[in-house]
Amino acid sequence: MATSEDIQRAMVEGFTFKGSSGAPSSNGNKVKTKAKKKQYITGAHGSGSAKKKADIRARRAARPSQRH
C-alpha cells in the first residue's frame, strides 16, 4: 500500500516508465534491404494495398509521357 508521502511525491514528480534493457527491440516489418523493398513495391509480399499500388505504378509507367 502506498503511503501519503509516496502519493504526494508521485503527484509532484510524476512517473518515469523505463523499458526493459534485456529484451531486444523488434522493429516489426520494416523494409530493410533493397530486395525486400522491391518485393514491397511490386506487391509480391501479399498485401492487397501494395498490389493495387503496384498496378497503379505499372499503368502510370505504361502511359506516354506528357512532359514538354
C-alpha positions in Angstrom: 0.0 0.0 0.0 1.3 3.4 -0.9 1.8 6.0 1.8 0.6 9.5 1.6 4.2 10.6 1.1 4.5 8.3 -1.9 1.3 9.6 -3.4 2.4 13.2 -2.8 5.8 12.6 -4.4 4.1 10.9 -7.4 1.8 13.9 -7.8 4.7 16.4 -7.7 7.4 14.5 -9.6 5.3 12.3 -11.9 6.1 8.8 -13.0 9.1 7.6 -15.1 8.5 4.5 -17.2 11.6 2.7 -18.4 11.7 -0.2 -20.9 13.4 -3.4 -20.0 17.1 -3.3 -21.1 17.4 -7.1 -21.6 14.8 -7.6 -24.3 15.9 -7.0 -27.9 13.8 -4.3 -29.6 11.9 -5.6 -32.5 11.4 -3.2 -35.4 8.4 -5.0 -36.8 8.0 -5.5 -40.5 10.2 -2.5 -41.6 11.7 -2.7 -45.1 15.5 -3.1 -44.5 17.0 -4.4 -47.7 16.6 -3.5 -51.4 15.3 -6.9 -52.1 12.5 -6.6 -49.6 11.8 -3.1 -50.7 11.5 -4.4 -54.3 9.1 -7.1 -53.2 7.0 -4.4 -51.4 6.9 -2.1 -54.4 6.0 -4.8 -56.8 3.3 -6.1 -54.4 4.9 -9.6 -54.2 4.7 -9.8 -50.4 0.9 -10.4 -50.5 -0.5 -7.1 -49.3 -3.6 -6.1 -51.2 -2.9 -2.4 -51.0 0.7 -3.0 -52.2 -0.6 -5.0 -55.2 -3.0 -2.2 -56.0 -0.3 0.4 -55.7 2.0 -1.7 -58.0 -0.8 -2.0 -60.5 -1.2 1.8 -60.5 2.6 2.3 -60.8 2.7 -0.1 -63.8 -0.2 1.7 -65.5 1.4 5.1 -64.9 4.7 3.8 -66.3 2.9 2.5 -69.4 1.3 5.9 -70.2 3.1 8.0 -72.7 5.0 10.9 -71.1 3.2 14.2 -71.4 6.2 16.4 -70.3 7.5 19.0 -72.7 
